[in-house]
Amino acid sequence: MSVEVLDETGTGADVDALAGLSRFVLDRMRLHPDAELCLKLVDEGVMSELNRRFMDATGPTDVLAFPMDELRPGGAGDPVEARPDGQLGDVALCPAVAARNAAERDRSVADEVDLLVVHGILHLLGYDHAEPDDHREMFDLQAGLLAEWQRVRDNQLVRDDGSL
């Protein structure tokens, strides 16, 4: 998996950890090994502009997803060769908004950023939460991926590339 993490905020984010989490999610979602993803950490000004331009909303938001090749997760038993490779898309994440969310939700900023990374990737894969059933499906999947990632990370079973 090709994962590029760009920290344009200068906040000193752990780009290696975020790349590892991203690869872990892409692997768990059975994406082609040649799929590409870009995760960009941006400040509130940039996020406000993206939110205005693409969502017709004002102010900064926490995460936005910009799918490219409309890649979808592979199903159990799907051979890797049958799934298309290509550019999954870009995820823009605003650590400043994530920090405010974390304080409101009584969790660490790192956990909030991890949640937003997974959330953004799921949006790239076509998941949405506009309808109650879709919301439940997406948030259950998100919670499961985060719980598995935390178990793996805490047990130090993850390699540098995000794989087990």
Secondary structure as the mmCIF struct_conf table of DSSP 4:
data_model
#
loop_
_struct_conf.conf_type_id
_struct_conf.id
_struct_conf.beg_label_comp_id
_struct_conf.beg_label_asym_id
_struct_conf.beg_label_seq_id
_struct_conf.end_label_comp_id
_struct_conf.end_label_asym_id
_struct_conf.end_label_seq_id
STRN STRN1 SER A 2 ASP A 7
BEND BEND1 THR A 9 THR A 9
BEND BEND2 THR A 11 THR A 11
HELX_RH_AL_P HELX_RH_AL_P1 VAL A 15 ARG A 28
TURN_TY1_P TURN_TY1_P1 MET A 29 ARG A 30
TURN_TY1_P TURN_TY1_P2 PRO A 33 ASP A 34
STRN STRN2 GLU A 36 LEU A 41
HELX_RH_AL_P HELX_RH_AL_P2 GLU A 44 MET A 55
BEND BEND3 GLY A 59 GLY A 59
BEND BEND4 ASP A 62 ASP A 62
STRN STRN3 VAL A 63 PRO A 67
BEND BEND5 MET A 68 ASP A 69
HELX_LH_PP_P HELX_LH_PP_P1 PRO A 73 GLY A 75
TURN_TY1_P TURN_TY1_P3 ALA A 76 GLY A 77
HELX_RH_3T_P HELX_RH_3T_P1 VAL A 80 ALA A 82
BEND BEND6 ARG A 83 ARG A 83
BEND BEND7 GLY A 86 GLY A 86
STRN STRN4 GLN A 87 LEU A 93
HELX_RH_AL_P HELX_RH_AL_P3 PRO A 95 ARG A 105
TURN_TY1_P TURN_TY1_P4 ASP A 106 ASP A 106
BEND BEND8 ARG A 107 ARG A 107
HELX_RH_AL_P HELX_RH_AL_P4 VAL A 109 LEU A 124
TURN_TY1_P TURN_TY1_P5 LEU A 125 GLY A 126
BEND BEND9 ALA A 130 GLU A 131
HELX_RH_AL_P HELX_RH_AL_P5 PRO A 132 ASP A 154
TURN_TY1_P TURN_TY1_P6 ASN A 155 GLN A 156
TURN_TY1_P TURN_TY1_P7 ASP A 160 ASP A 161
BEND BEND10 GLY A 162 GLY A 162
#
